[in-house]
Amino acid sequence: MKKIGVLAMQGAFVEHIAALRRLGVEAVPVRLSSEFKGLNALVIPGGESTTIGKLMRDYSLVDGLRTLIARGFPVMGTCAGMILLAKQVRGMKQHTLEAMDIEVRRNAFGRQVDSFETALEVPVLGQHPFPAIFIRAPWIEKVGDGVEILASLPDGTAVAVRQGNMIATAFHPELTEDLRFHDYFLSIVNGHPKANADEA
């Protein structure tokens, strides 16, 4: 059975763990670098990106995770997780993991009261639209070579991307009953059986 870690510093980590367990994999909270051992992948949840980033540095997770990602370790980032994976972030001074070749803007859609849900076309998930929930969400302003746009809003704004073994969404798939994004991530993990924290 695959073992997926969910960064449990702050934010919607409980919902990610529940979604992954519904798909039949072992999902565990991760707060310490020693807990990377034995994992096949990691999810970085939505929440407050500056808080999660600070806690990742305080608990010495950044360098180890950067090394794992560089070796092909699969990572999924949602909302704040997408911000923390990005190489460049508008509206944020602290450093991120700088792993995905994307530039994002924090709180791009506005404040909490500007949150919304929309039926999003995501071709890799099939024909049925995905119920995407945006809460103080970022958006993607630029993508680099090797980054695949998985979904965009009707105005062309990119809100979900993949680069290698990493995927990132501006929205919160863990807050819906639709498990297709998590299932898609697991297909990436299953396609790289040696991509784990021990052998990456």
Rosetta blueprint (number, residue, H / E / L):
1 M L
2 K L
3 K E
4 I E
5 G E
6 V E
7 L E
8 A L
9 M L
10 Q L
11 G L
12 A L
13 F H
14 V H
15 E H
16 H H
17 I H
18 A H
19 A H
20 L H
21 R H
22 R H
23 L L
24 G L
25 V L
26 E E
27 A E
28 V E
29 P E
30 V E
31 R L
32 L L
33 S H
34 S H
35 E H
36 F H
37 K L
38 G L
39 L L
40 N L
41 A E
42 L E
43 V E
44 I E
45 P L
46 G L
47 G L
48 E L
49 S H
50 T H
51 T H
52 I H
53 G H
54 K H
55 L H
56 M H
57 R H
58 D H
59 Y L
60 S L
61 L L
62 V H
63 D H
64 G H
65 L H
66 R H
67 T H
68 L H
69 I H
70 A H
71 R L
72 G L
73 F L
74 P L
75 V E
76 M E
77 G E
78 T E
79 C L
80 A H
81 G H
82 M H
83 I H
84 L H
85 L H
86 A E
87 K E
88 Q E
89 V E
90 R E
91 G L
92 M L
93 K L
94 Q L
95 H L
96 T L
97 L L
98 E L
99 A L
100 M E
101 D E
102 I E
103 E E
104 V E
105 R E
106 R L
107 N L
108 A L
109 F L
110 G L
111 R L
112 Q H
113 V H
114 D H
115 S L
116 F E
117 E E
118 T E
119 A E
120 L E
121 E L
122 V L
123 P H
124 V H
125 L H
126 G L
127 Q L
128 H L
129 P L
130 F E
131 P E
132 A E
133 I E
134 F E
135 I L
136 R L
137 A L
138 P L
139 W E
140 I E
141 E E
142 K E
143 V E
144 G L
145 D L
146 G L
147 V L
148 E E
149 I E
150 L E
151 A E
152 S E
153 L L
154 P L
155 D L
156 G L
157 T L
158 A E
159 V E
160 A E
161 V E
162 R E
163 Q E
164 G L
165 N L
166 M E
167 I E
168 A E
169 T E
170 A L
171 F L
172 H L
173 P H
174 E H
175 L H
176 T L
177 E L
178 D L
179 L L
180 R H
181 F H
182 H H
183 D H
184 Y H
185 F H
186 L H
187 S H
188 I H
189 V H
190 N H
191 G L
192 H L
193 P L
194 K L
195 A L
196 N L
197 A L
198 D L
199 E L
200 A L
